[in-house]
Amino acid sequence: MGVNAVYKAAQAIGKLEDFDFNVPHNKILGKPTLNVGTVQGGLNINSVPDLAEV
């Protein structure tokens, strides 16, 4: 069995939640945010996905 690319992508997405943009917060808008809109990976239900797109 190989490395599951979707699991690796999920770990990276989790780290984005605490990402520090290293810029000052805006008085009106607050701190910058980041959104992951879609995650896609794997082509078959019976194989380990080797590619994931975020």
N, C-alpha and C positions, 0 to 999 in steps of 0.2 A: 504494500500500500504506500502511496506517495504522500507528499505534503498537500494538504487541503488549502487551496488558494483562498477560498471563501472564509475559512477560519482566520487566516492571516490578515485578510482585509478587515474582518470584524475587529481584530485586535488593534489595527491601525485606526479604525473609526473610533474605537473607545478612547484612544489617546487624544483624538481631536477635541473631545469634549472639554479637556483641561488645557488645551493649547493656549499659550500666552503669545499674543501678537506683538508684545513689546512696544506698544504705542499707548499714549495717554487716552483715558476714557473721555468721550465726548460728554459735555455737560447735559445735553438734551437726549442724545441717543444712547448714552451709556457705553458699555464696552463692545468691541467688535464681536460679531458672531460668525459661525461657520455652519453650513447646513449640508448634509449628505442627502441628496435627493433620491438616488437610485443605487442599488448594488446588483450586479449581475455576474453569475459565474456558473460554470458547469453546463454541459449539454445533455447529459443522461442521468437518470435516477440511480443507475447502478455503477457509477464510476466516481472516482475522487476528482473534483475539479482542479485542473492545473492552471487555470486563469480566472481572475476575478477583476471586474471593472467597477470602479467607484466613481 
